[in-house]
């Protein structure tokens, strides 16, 4: 509710749209009871905006990030590139000269929003006490942000991967507040295989000797090894066998020798070095507990929960205009799942395909392929 919202910098609700583009800000949304019963006395959302909200707040677009993403969708006035810079900005598909774009770091994250590393009222990190979080919790809190911004109805809510799950959940939870919904490389509920991949990642973190049951913040060592393994497993599912074979094959990394050592130590193949690199990049910027919270939130993703079935949930979406897309080589979110979602809508739509050799990550690297169709059907 709006009455729960307190701005840390004392801005007025209608003045939020005047801040510089792409600069992280924080919004206190008040106490919150989670879907499964957990409770926090205050939830702060880290969020960023681009463009200017028009007089009737009809040009607002919400962009939801994926698992290890954050609210920094586009560079804006900052010095850091955004993860969808070619897609969001002046003159881009989502033209910030026309639209007011909003993105928030998801609850449980580590990029400005309250998460397990955040301090409780006594100054101690929440750690293992942080509540189980769902995608529904994410959008219910984001609705408070919309209230604070004076946005009653989003022109469009969109996202890819976990962001697509959040976009769809937004439409299911608040169909009266979403005019258009764009779901890219996602599905209505996590499949058994997606849960299986995620469980292996979660276990890698929990089994790290330095995990300490989630309360490692005051320790000398943190569960970097477990987080790195989790990232390796995930990244394999984000790419394709063909790409890995073409890029790396069985080549050795530099002068290292993967075969032939008389000891247990051996050199690496190039593909191993690549996975090490991806793991180290994530370790340097992400909290292991946040990775667990968000991964298990995505495991729980099911728009039908609370509505009796997925079919019942999708039946709520008659007022919403949908755009569904898949990556043709995706082996994590199979195109068939997007087809099933598109045909299960009250007004079925054709799935628009991103053609990419790299697999699931095509929703990040090749999103501009959807530009013409989105410009005609959503952002005209």
KACORLIN-V509901 format. One record per pair of residues at least 24 apart in sequence whose C-alpha atoms are under 7 Angstrom apart, sorted by sequence separation. I is the first residue (numbers start at 0). J is the second residue. D is the distance in Angstrom with one decimal. If there is no record, write none. Layout:
# KACORLIN-V509901
{{I:J:D} {I:J:D}}
This chain:
# KACORLIN-V509901
{{4:28:4.3} {23:47:5.1} {46:70:5.8} {47:71:6.8} {152:176:4.1} {153:177:5.0} {154:178:5.2} {155:179:4.5} {156:180:5.0} {157:181:4.4} {158:182:5.9} {159:183:4.4} {160:184:5.2} {161:185:6.9} {3:28:5.4} {4:29:6.1} {22:47:5.7} {151:176:6.1} {152:177:5.6} {153:178:6.1} {154:179:6.0} {155:180:5.6} {156:181:6.3} {157:182:5.9} {158:183:6.1} {159:184:5.6} {160:185:4.9} {203:228:6.3} {204:229:6.8} {325:350:6.9} {327:352:6.1} {3:29:4.9} {21:47:5.4} {49:75:6.9} {152:178:6.9} {159:185:6.5} {203:229:5.9} {324:350:5.2} {325:351:6.5} {326:352:5.7} {327:353:6.1} {21:48:5.8} {138:165:6.7} {323:350:5.2} {324:351:4.6} {325:352:5.1} {326:353:4.7} {327:354:5.5} {328:355:6.6} {20:48:5.6} {21:49:6.1} {201:229:6.9} {316:344:7.0} {317:345:5.4} {323:351:6.3} {324:352:5.5} {325:353:6.1} {326:354:6.1} {327:355:6.8} {328:356:6.5} {330:358:6.5} {331:359:6.5} {20:49:4.4} {200:229:4.1} {316:345:6.5} {317:346:6.8} {326:355:6.8} {328:357:7.0} {329:358:4.2} {330:359:6.7} {20:50:6.7} {138:168:7.0} {313:343:6.9} {314:344:6.8} {328:358:4.6} {329:359:4.4} {106:137:5.8} {134:165:6.1} {138:169:5.7} {313:344:5.8} {314:345:5.8} {328:359:7.0} {70:102:5.0} {105:137:6.0} {200:232:6.6} {313:345:7.0} {326:358:6.5} {70:103:4.9} {135:168:6.5} {326:359:6.2} {17:51:6.8} {70:104:4.9} {16:51:5.6} {69:104:5.1} {326:361:6.2} {16:52:5.9} {326:362:6.7} {60:98:6.7} {59:98:6.0} {60:99:6.0} {61:100:5.9} {62:101:6.2} {63:102:6.1} {58:98:5.0} {59:99:4.7} {60:100:4.7} {61:101:4.9} {62:102:5.1} {58:99:5.8} {59:100:5.9} {60:101:6.1} {61:102:5.8} {69:110:6.3} {231:274:5.6} {50:95:4.8} {49:95:6.2} {50:96:6.0} {51:98:6.9} {52:99:5.1} {231:278:6.0} {50:98:6.1} {51:99:5.0} {230:278:5.4} {50:99:4.6} {21:71:6.3} {49:99:5.7} {50:100:6.4} {49:100:5.0} {227:278:4.5} {21:73:6.3} {48:100:5.4} {49:101:6.7} {227:279:6.6} {21:74:5.8} {48:101:4.5} {21:75:4.6} {22:76:6.9} {47:101:5.9} {48:102:6.5} {20:75:4.6} {21:76:5.9} {22:77:6.2} {47:102:5.5} {227:282:6.5} {20:76:5.3} {21:77:5.9} {46:102:5.6} {47:103:6.5} {226:282:6.7} {19:76:6.1} {46:103:4.0} {45:103:5.7} {46:104:6.1} {44:103:6.6} {45:104:5.5} {223:282:6.2} {44:104:6.6} {226:287:5.7} {45:110:6.9} {222:287:6.8} {45:111:4.2} {44:111:6.6} {45:112:4.6} {44:112:4.3} {43:112:5.4} {44:113:6.6} {43:113:5.3} {42:113:5.7} {213:288:6.5} {204:287:7.0} {127:212:6.5} {25:111:7.0} {127:213:4.7} {126:213:5.3} {127:214:5.9} {126:214:5.1} {201:291:5.8} {38:130:6.7} {61:153:6.9} {37:130:4.9} {60:153:5.8} {37:131:6.8} {56:150:5.7} {59:153:5.3} {60:154:5.6} {61:155:6.3} {62:156:6.1} {63:157:6.3} {64:158:6.3} {65:159:6.3} {236:330:6.5} {237:331:6.7} {59:154:5.4} {60:155:4.8} {61:156:4.7} {62:157:5.2} {63:158:4.9} {65:160:5.6} {66:161:5.7} {236:331:5.7} {35:131:7.0} {58:154:5.6} {60:156:5.8} {61:157:6.4} {62:158:5.7} {65:161:4.5} {57:154:6.1} {64:161:6.9} {65:162:4.6} {197:294:6.4} {64:162:4.7} {33:132:6.8} {63:162:4.5} {197:298:6.9} {34:136:6.2} {63:165:6.5} {33:136:6.1} {63:166:6.6} {194:298:5.3} {189:298:5.9} {189:299:7.0} {189:300:5.6} {188:300:5.2} {189:301:6.6} {188:301:4.1} {187:301:6.1} {188:302:6.3} {242:356:6.3} {28:143:6.6} {187:302:5.9} {242:357:5.6} {239:357:5.3} {238:357:5.0} {239:358:5.2} {238:358:4.7} {237:358:6.0} {238:359:6.1} {237:359:4.8} {238:360:6.5} {237:360:5.4} {171:302:7.0} {15:148:6.2} {168:302:6.1} {12:147:5.2} {13:148:6.1} {12:148:5.4} {13:149:6.3} {161:297:6.7} {12:149:6.6} {193:331:6.7} {180:319:6.8} {179:319:5.6} {180:320:6.2} {181:321:6.0} {182:322:6.4} {183:323:6.0} {184:324:6.2} {171:312:6.2} {174:315:6.9} {178:319:5.3} {179:320:4.7} {180:321:5.0} {181:322:4.7} {182:323:5.0} {183:324:4.6} {184:325:4.6} {1:143:6.4} {171:313:6.9} {174:316:6.0} {177:319:6.3} {178:320:6.2} {179:321:5.8} {180:322:6.3} {181:323:5.9} {182:324:6.3} {183:325:5.7} {184:326:6.2} {0:143:5.8} {4:147:6.6} {171:315:6.3} {174:318:6.7} {1:146:5.6} {171:316:6.4} {174:319:6.5} {1:147:5.9} {170:316:6.7} {185:332:5.9} {184:332:6.0} {186:336:6.0} {186:337:5.9} {185:337:6.6} {187:340:6.4} {186:340:6.5} {132:292:6.5} {131:292:6.9} {134:296:5.9} {133:296:4.4} {134:297:6.8} {132:296:5.5} {133:299:6.5} {134:300:6.2} {133:300:7.0} {115:288:6.3} {115:289:6.5} {114:289:6.6} {109:285:6.7} {109:286:6.4} {184:362:6.7} {183:362:6.8} {109:289:6.3} {108:289:5.1} {107:289:5.7} {107:292:6.0} {107:293:6.6} {179:377:6.9} {159:362:6.2} {66:293:6.5} {92:370:5.5} {83:363:6.9} {86:367:6.1} {92:374:6.3}}
